[in-house]
């Protein structure tokens, strides 16, 4: 997705309140997007995504926690790809999966299936350095 940072939107879903607030703050301070939409679970994420894609504009990046109630991150990513196909979108929205546990074959397969996608393991040092740099790489890669 092109446009200036002010025109870009990051939507992320994270069920842990503390991590969600901290990640939102870090993403807002990075100035990589004009809007950061924080959701508590995959169902909220899908509602925000549908709203954004059908009414108000594009999405530069989806950030999804793997383990969430109601709709987990992998299922939400698959639903995102289905929505994109249904809307006839040519360029897929990049996805960043977040996981608190070591990555396994299911996660690796989801990253491949939902490309462009990557994953990060949550850790205290994830927020400031690695999260912002990975988000930047995914957004810039989607624009090229």
mmCIF file of the C-alpha atoms, coordinates in Angstrom:
data_MODEL
# 
_entry.id   MODEL 
# 
loop_
_atom_site.group_PDB 
_atom_site.id 
_atom_site.type_symbol 
_atom_site.label_atom_id 
_atom_site.label_alt_id 
_atom_site.label_comp_id 
_atom_site.label_asym_id 
_atom_site.label_entity_id 
_atom_site.label_seq_id 
_atom_site.pdbx_PDB_ins_code 
_atom_site.Cartn_x 
_atom_site.Cartn_y 
_atom_site.Cartn_z 
_atom_site.occupancy 
_atom_site.B_iso_or_equiv 
_atom_site.pdbx_formal_charge 
_atom_site.auth_seq_id 
_atom_site.auth_comp_id 
_atom_site.auth_asym_id 
_atom_site.auth_atom_id 
_atom_site.pdbx_PDB_model_num 
ATOM 1   C CA . UNK A 1 1   ? 0.000   0.000   0.000  1.00 0.00 ? 1   UNK A CA 1 
ATOM 2   C CA . UNK A 1 2   ? 1.418   3.371   -0.966 1.00 0.00 ? 2   UNK A CA 1 
ATOM 3   C CA . UNK A 1 3   ? 0.812   6.785   0.465  1.00 0.00 ? 3   UNK A CA 1 
ATOM 4   C CA . UNK A 1 4   ? 2.394   8.749   3.210  1.00 0.00 ? 4   UNK A CA 1 
ATOM 5   C CA . UNK A 1 5   ? 2.685   7.497   6.766  1.00 0.00 ? 5   UNK A CA 1 
ATOM 6   C CA . UNK A 1 6   ? -0.266  9.705   7.717  1.00 0.00 ? 6   UNK A CA 1 
ATOM 7   C CA . UNK A 1 7   ? -2.444  7.854   5.181  1.00 0.00 ? 7   UNK A CA 1 
ATOM 8   C CA . UNK A 1 8   ? -1.410  4.380   6.348  1.00 0.00 ? 8   UNK A CA 1 
ATOM 9   C CA . UNK A 1 9   ? -3.144  2.291   8.989  1.00 0.00 ? 9   UNK A CA 1 
ATOM 10  C CA . UNK A 1 10  ? -1.880  -0.580  11.140 1.00 0.00 ? 10  UNK A CA 1 
ATOM 11  C CA . UNK A 1 11  ? -4.527  -2.836  12.675 1.00 0.00 ? 11  UNK A CA 1 
ATOM 12  C CA . UNK A 1 12  ? -3.408  -5.206  15.382 1.00 0.00 ? 12  UNK A CA 1 
ATOM 13  C CA . UNK A 1 13  ? -5.031  -7.744  17.635 1.00 0.00 ? 13  UNK A CA 1 
ATOM 14  C CA . UNK A 1 14  ? -3.620  -8.666  21.032 1.00 0.00 ? 14  UNK A CA 1 
ATOM 15  C CA . UNK A 1 15  ? -5.608  -10.028 23.968 1.00 0.00 ? 15  UNK A CA 1 
ATOM 16  C CA . UNK A 1 16  ? -3.103  -9.052  26.672 1.00 0.00 ? 16  UNK A CA 1 
ATOM 17  C CA . UNK A 1 17  ? -4.091  -5.528  27.798 1.00 0.00 ? 17  UNK A CA 1 
ATOM 18  C CA . UNK A 1 18  ? -0.614  -4.496  28.937 1.00 0.00 ? 18  UNK A CA 1 
ATOM 19  C CA . UNK A 1 19  ? 1.137   -5.699  25.776 1.00 0.00 ? 19  UNK A CA 1 
ATOM 20  C CA . UNK A 1 20  ? -1.608  -4.192  23.586 1.00 0.00 ? 20  UNK A CA 1 
ATOM 21  C CA . UNK A 1 21  ? -1.240  -0.755  25.200 1.00 0.00 ? 21  UNK A CA 1 
ATOM 22  C CA . UNK A 1 22  ? 2.557   -0.878  25.053 1.00 0.00 ? 22  UNK A CA 1 
ATOM 23  C CA . UNK A 1 23  ? 2.620   -2.050  21.431 1.00 0.00 ? 23  UNK A CA 1 
ATOM 24  C CA . UNK A 1 24  ? 0.129   0.614   20.400 1.00 0.00 ? 24  UNK A CA 1 
ATOM 25  C CA . UNK A 1 25  ? 2.267   3.299   22.014 1.00 0.00 ? 25  UNK A CA 1 
ATOM 26  C CA . UNK A 1 26  ? 5.420   2.023   20.306 1.00 0.00 ? 26  UNK A CA 1 
ATOM 27  C CA . UNK A 1 27  ? 3.704   1.822   16.904 1.00 0.00 ? 27  UNK A CA 1 
ATOM 28  C CA . UNK A 1 28  ? 2.240   5.317   17.278 1.00 0.00 ? 28  UNK A CA 1 
ATOM 29  C CA . UNK A 1 29  ? 5.612   6.745   18.297 1.00 0.00 ? 29  UNK A CA 1 
ATOM 30  C CA . UNK A 1 30  ? 7.309   5.073   15.314 1.00 0.00 ? 30  UNK A CA 1 
ATOM 31  C CA . UNK A 1 31  ? 5.311   7.300   12.914 1.00 0.00 ? 31  UNK A CA 1 
ATOM 32  C CA . UNK A 1 32  ? 5.100   4.428   10.426 1.00 0.00 ? 32  UNK A CA 1 
ATOM 33  C CA . UNK A 1 33  ? 1.340   4.884   10.182 1.00 0.00 ? 33  UNK A CA 1 
ATOM 34  C CA . UNK A 1 34  ? -1.101  7.713   10.706 1.00 0.00 ? 34  UNK A CA 1 
ATOM 35  C CA . UNK A 1 35  ? -3.540  5.444   12.501 1.00 0.00 ? 35  UNK A CA 1 
ATOM 36  C CA . UNK A 1 36  ? -3.019  2.463   14.790 1.00 0.00 ? 36  UNK A CA 1 
ATOM 37  C CA . UNK A 1 37  ? -6.146  0.448   15.547 1.00 0.00 ? 37  UNK A CA 1 
ATOM 38  C CA . UNK A 1 38  ? -5.801  -1.864  18.555 1.00 0.00 ? 38  UNK A CA 1 
ATOM 39  C CA . UNK A 1 39  ? -8.210  -4.801  18.932 1.00 0.00 ? 39  UNK A CA 1 
ATOM 40  C CA . UNK A 1 40  ? -8.686  -7.212  21.830 1.00 0.00 ? 40  UNK A CA 1 
ATOM 41  C CA . UNK A 1 41  ? -9.170  -10.358 19.751 1.00 0.00 ? 41  UNK A CA 1 
ATOM 42  C CA . UNK A 1 42  ? -9.521  -11.724 16.242 1.00 0.00 ? 42  UNK A CA 1 
ATOM 43  C CA . UNK A 1 43  ? -13.249 -10.979 16.036 1.00 0.00 ? 43  UNK A CA 1 
ATOM 44  C CA . UNK A 1 44  ? -12.663 -7.296  16.834 1.00 0.00 ? 44  UNK A CA 1 
ATOM 45  C CA . UNK A 1 45  ? -9.780  -7.305  14.367 1.00 0.00 ? 45  UNK A CA 1 
ATOM 46  C CA . UNK A 1 46  ? -11.978 -8.636  11.545 1.00 0.00 ? 46  UNK A CA 1 
ATOM 47  C CA . UNK A 1 47  ? -14.682 -6.049  12.279 1.00 0.00 ? 47  UNK A CA 1 
ATOM 48  C CA . UNK A 1 48  ? -12.109 -3.215  12.195 1.00 0.00 ? 48  UNK A CA 1 
ATOM 49  C CA . UNK A 1 49  ? -10.563 -4.639  9.035  1.00 0.00 ? 49  UNK A CA 1 
ATOM 50  C CA . UNK A 1 50  ? -13.888 -4.900  7.202  1.00 0.00 ? 50  UNK A CA 1 
ATOM 51  C CA . UNK A 1 51  ? -14.766 -1.356  8.271  1.00 0.00 ? 51  UNK A CA 1 
ATOM 52  C CA . UNK A 1 52  ? -11.437 0.001   7.088  1.00 0.00 ? 52  UNK A CA 1 
ATOM 53  C CA . UNK A 1 53  ? -11.310 -1.853  3.757  1.00 0.00 ? 53  UNK A CA 1 
ATOM 54  C CA . UNK A 1 54  ? -14.922 -1.305  2.737  1.00 0.00 ? 54  UNK A CA 1 
ATOM 55  C CA . UNK A 1 55  ? -15.502 2.223   3.973  1.00 0.00 ? 55  UNK A CA 1 
ATOM 56  C CA . UNK A 1 56  ? -12.541 4.333   4.899  1.00 0.00 ? 56  UNK A CA 1 
ATOM 57  C CA . UNK A 1 57  ? -9.343  3.253   3.206  1.00 0.00 ? 57  UNK A CA 1 
ATOM 58  C CA . UNK A 1 58  ? -6.472  0.867   3.149  1.00 0.00 ? 58  UNK A CA 1 
ATOM 59  C CA . UNK A 1 59  ? -4.439  -1.034  5.683  1.00 0.00 ? 59  UNK A CA 1 
ATOM 60  C CA . UNK A 1 60  ? -0.633  -1.043  5.592  1.00 0.00 ? 60  UNK A CA 1 
ATOM 61  C CA . UNK A 1 61  ? -0.134  -3.925  8.030  1.00 0.00 ? 61  UNK A CA 1 
ATOM 62  C CA . UNK A 1 62  ? -1.982  -6.466  10.158 1.00 0.00 ? 62  UNK A CA 1 
ATOM 63  C CA . UNK A 1 63  ? -0.332  -7.509  13.435 1.00 0.00 ? 63  UNK A CA 1 
ATOM 64  C CA . UNK A 1 64  ? -1.879  -10.620 14.980 1.00 0.00 ? 64  UNK A CA 1 
ATOM 65  C CA . UNK A 1 65  ? -1.248  -12.406 18.260 1.00 0.00 ? 65  UNK A CA 1 
ATOM 66  C CA . UNK A 1 66  ? -1.315  -16.139 17.610 1.00 0.00 ? 66  UNK A CA 1 
ATOM 67  C CA . UNK A 1 67  ? -3.242  -17.178 20.722 1.00 0.00 ? 67  UNK A CA 1 
ATOM 68  C CA . UNK A 1 68  ? -6.408  -15.152 21.344 1.00 0.00 ? 68  UNK A CA 1 
ATOM 69  C CA . UNK A 1 69  ? -9.925  -15.987 22.469 1.00 0.00 ? 69  UNK A CA 1 
ATOM 70  C CA . UNK A 1 70  ? -12.825 -16.182 19.993 1.00 0.00 ? 70  UNK A CA 1 
ATOM 71  C CA . UNK A 1 71  ? -10.654 -16.110 16.830 1.00 0.00 ? 71  UNK A CA 1 
ATOM 72  C CA . UNK A 1 72  ? -6.941  -16.870 16.963 1.00 0.00 ? 72  UNK A CA 1 
ATOM 73  C CA . UNK A 1 73  ? -4.347  -15.037 14.875 1.00 0.00 ? 73  UNK A CA 1 
ATOM 74  C CA . UNK A 1 74  ? -3.873  -17.758 12.270 1.00 0.00 ? 74  UNK A CA 1 
ATOM 75  C CA . UNK A 1 75  ? -7.621  -18.042 11.685 1.00 0.00 ? 75  UNK A CA 1 
ATOM 76  C CA . UNK A 1 76  ? -7.898  -14.246 11.490 1.00 0.00 ? 76  UNK A CA 1 
ATOM 77  C CA . UNK A 1 77  ? -5.076  -14.166 8.919  1.00 0.00 ? 77  UNK A CA 1 
ATOM 78  C CA . UNK A 1 78  ? -6.839  -16.783 6.797  1.00 0.00 ? 78  UNK A CA 1 
ATOM 79  C CA . UNK A 1 79  ? -10.070 -14.785 7.053  1.00 0.00 ? 79  UNK A CA 1 
ATOM 80  C CA . UNK A 1 80  ? -8.148  -11.639 6.028  1.00 0.00 ? 80  UNK A CA 1 
ATOM 81  C CA . UNK A 1 81  ? -6.832  -13.395 2.905  1.00 0.00 ? 81  UNK A CA 1 
ATOM 82  C CA . UNK A 1 82  ? -10.361 -14.605 2.089  1.00 0.00 ? 82  UNK A CA 1 
ATOM 83  C CA . UNK A 1 83  ? -11.726 -11.080 2.483  1.00 0.00 ? 83  UNK A CA 1 
ATOM 84  C CA . UNK A 1 84  ? -9.019  -9.720  0.192  1.00 0.00 ? 84  UNK A CA 1 
ATOM 85  C CA . UNK A 1 85  ? -9.916  -12.290 -2.476 1.00 0.00 ? 85  UNK A CA 1 
ATOM 86  C CA . UNK A 1 86  ? -13.600 -11.434 -2.098 1.00 0.00 ? 86  UNK A CA 1 
ATOM 87  C CA . UNK A 1 87  ? -12.873 -7.722  -2.520 1.00 0.00 ? 87  UNK A CA 1 
ATOM 88  C CA . UNK A 1 88  ? -10.635 -8.375  -5.511 1.00 0.00 ? 88  UNK A CA 1 
ATOM 89  C CA . UNK A 1 89  ? -7.579  -6.801  -3.877 1.00 0.00 ? 89  UNK A CA 1 
ATOM 90  C CA . UNK A 1 90  ? -4.442  -7.370  -5.925 1.00 0.00 ? 90  UNK A CA 1 
ATOM 91  C CA . UNK A 1 91  ? -1.824  -6.585  -3.262 1.00 0.00 ? 91  UNK A CA 1 
ATOM 92  C CA . UNK A 1 92  ? -2.152  -8.563  -0.018 1.00 0.00 ? 92  UNK A CA 1 
ATOM 93  C CA . UNK A 1 93  ? -1.799  -6.769  3.304  1.00 0.00 ? 93  UNK A CA 1 
ATOM 94  C CA . UNK A 1 94  ? 1.433   -7.833  5.028  1.00 0.00 ? 94  UNK A CA 1 
ATOM 95  C CA . UNK A 1 95  ? 0.907   -9.754  8.278  1.00 0.00 ? 95  UNK A CA 1 
ATOM 96  C CA . UNK A 1 96  ? 3.097   -9.871  11.361 1.00 0.00 ? 96  UNK A CA 1 
ATOM 97  C CA . UNK A 1 97  ? 2.297   -12.725 13.734 1.00 0.00 ? 97  UNK A CA 1 
ATOM 98  C CA . UNK A 1 98  ? 3.257   -12.352 17.401 1.00 0.00 ? 98  UNK A CA 1 
ATOM 99  C CA . UNK A 1 99  ? 3.805   -15.410 19.573 1.00 0.00 ? 99  UNK A CA 1 
ATOM 100 C CA . UNK A 1 100 ? 4.667   -15.903 23.219 1.00 0.00 ? 100 UNK A CA 1 
ATOM 101 C CA . UNK A 1 101 ? 5.843   -19.467 22.630 1.00 0.00 ? 101 UNK A CA 1 
ATOM 102 C CA . UNK A 1 102 ? 8.649   -20.763 20.435 1.00 0.00 ? 102 UNK A CA 1 
ATOM 103 C CA . UNK A 1 103 ? 7.538   -20.999 16.798 1.00 0.00 ? 103 UNK A CA 1 
ATOM 104 C CA . UNK A 1 104 ? 6.372   -24.387 15.623 1.00 0.00 ? 104 UNK A CA 1 
ATOM 105 C CA . UNK A 1 105 ? 5.567   -25.987 12.276 1.00 0.00 ? 105 UNK A CA 1 
ATOM 106 C CA . UNK A 1 106 ? 1.955   -24.739 12.384 1.00 0.00 ? 106 UNK A CA 1 
ATOM 107 C CA . UNK A 1 107 ? 3.161   -21.138 12.664 1.00 0.00 ? 107 UNK A CA 1 
ATOM 108 C CA . UNK A 1 108 ? 5.789   -21.580 9.967  1.00 0.00 ? 108 UNK A CA 1 
ATOM 109 C CA . UNK A 1 109 ? 3.159   -23.055 7.633  1.00 0.00 ? 109 UNK A CA 1 
ATOM 110 C CA . UNK A 1 110 ? 0.776   -20.150 8.373  1.00 0.00 ? 110 UNK A CA 1 
ATOM 111 C CA . UNK A 1 111 ? 3.515   -17.626 7.575  1.00 0.00 ? 111 UNK A CA 1 
ATOM 112 C CA . UNK A 1 112 ? 4.090   -19.342 4.235  1.00 0.00 ? 112 UNK A CA 1 
ATOM 113 C CA . UNK A 1 113 ? 0.354   -19.690 3.492  1.00 0.00 ? 113 UNK A CA 1 
ATOM 114 C CA . UNK A 1 114 ? -0.418  -16.065 4.374  1.00 0.00 ? 114 UNK A CA 1 
ATOM 115 C CA . UNK A 1 115 ? 2.567   -14.420 2.672  1.00 0.00 ? 115 UNK A CA 1 
ATOM 116 C CA . UNK A 1 116 ? 3.689   -11.740 2.802  1.00 0.00 ? 116 UNK A CA 1 
ATOM 117 C CA . UNK A 1 117 ? 4.014   -12.544 6.487  1.00 0.00 ? 117 UNK A CA 1 
ATOM 118 C CA . UNK A 1 118 ? 6.577   -12.862 9.253  1.00 0.00 ? 118 UNK A CA 1 
ATOM 119 C CA . UNK A 1 119 ? 6.534   -13.705 12.928 1.00 0.00 ? 119 UNK A CA 1 
ATOM 120 C CA . UNK A 1 120 ? 8.133   -12.360 16.068 1.00 0.00 ? 120 UNK A CA 1 
ATOM 121 C CA . UNK A 1 121 ? 8.415   -13.992 19.424 1.00 0.00 ? 121 UNK A CA 1 
ATOM 122 C CA . UNK A 1 122 ? 7.157   -11.662 22.162 1.00 0.00 ? 122 UNK A CA 1 
ATOM 123 C CA . UNK A 1 123 ? 9.791   -10.566 24.608 1.00 0.00 ? 123 UNK A CA 1 
ATOM 124 C CA . UNK A 1 124 ? 10.553  -7.480  26.643 1.00 0.00 ? 124 UNK A CA 1 
ATOM 125 C CA . UNK A 1 125 ? 13.014  -6.292  24.004 1.00 0.00 ? 125 UNK A CA 1 
ATOM 126 C CA . UNK A 1 126 ? 10.587  -6.957  21.141 1.00 0.00 ? 126 UNK A CA 1 
ATOM 127 C CA . UNK A 1 127 ? 8.705   -3.702  21.449 1.00 0.00 ? 127 UNK A CA 1 
ATOM 128 C CA . UNK A 1 128 ? 11.275  -1.000  20.969 1.00 0.00 ? 128 UNK A CA 1 
ATOM 129 C CA . UNK A 1 129 ? 13.746  -2.388  18.483 1.00 0.00 ? 129 UNK A CA 1 
ATOM 130 C CA . UNK A 1 130 ? 12.657  -5.529  16.733 1.00 0.00 ? 130 UNK A CA 1 
ATOM 131 C CA . UNK A 1 131 ? 8.937   -4.722  16.494 1.00 0.00 ? 131 UNK A CA 1 
ATOM 132 C CA . UNK A 1 132 ? 9.447   -1.312  14.900 1.00 0.00 ? 132 UNK A CA 1 
ATOM 133 C CA . UNK A 1 133 ? 12.130  -2.548  12.493 1.00 0.00 ? 133 UNK A CA 1 
ATOM 134 C CA . UNK A 1 134 ? 10.039  -5.550  11.405 1.00 0.00 ? 134 UNK A CA 1 
ATOM 135 C CA . UNK A 1 135 ? 6.950   -3.369  10.906 1.00 0.00 ? 135 UNK A CA 1 
ATOM 136 C CA . UNK A 1 136 ? 9.024   -0.939  8.831  1.00 0.00 ? 136 UNK A CA 1 
ATOM 137 C CA . UNK A 1 137 ? 10.380  -3.777  6.648  1.00 0.00 ? 137 UNK A CA 1 
ATOM 138 C CA . UNK A 1 138 ? 6.937   -5.262  6.028  1.00 0.00 ? 138 UNK A CA 1 
ATOM 139 C CA . UNK A 1 139 ? 5.348   -1.902  5.159  1.00 0.00 ? 139 UNK A CA 1 
ATOM 140 C CA . UNK A 1 140 ? 8.184   -0.854  2.895  1.00 0.00 ? 140 UNK A CA 1 
ATOM 141 C CA . UNK A 1 141 ? 8.253   -4.272  1.241  1.00 0.00 ? 141 UNK A CA 1 
ATOM 142 C CA . UNK A 1 142 ? 4.537   -4.003  0.463  1.00 0.00 ? 142 UNK A CA 1 
ATOM 143 C CA . UNK A 1 143 ? 5.066   -0.632  -1.227 1.00 0.00 ? 143 UNK A CA 1 
ATOM 144 C CA . UNK A 1 144 ? 7.842   -1.826  -3.519 1.00 0.00 ? 144 UNK A CA 1 
# 
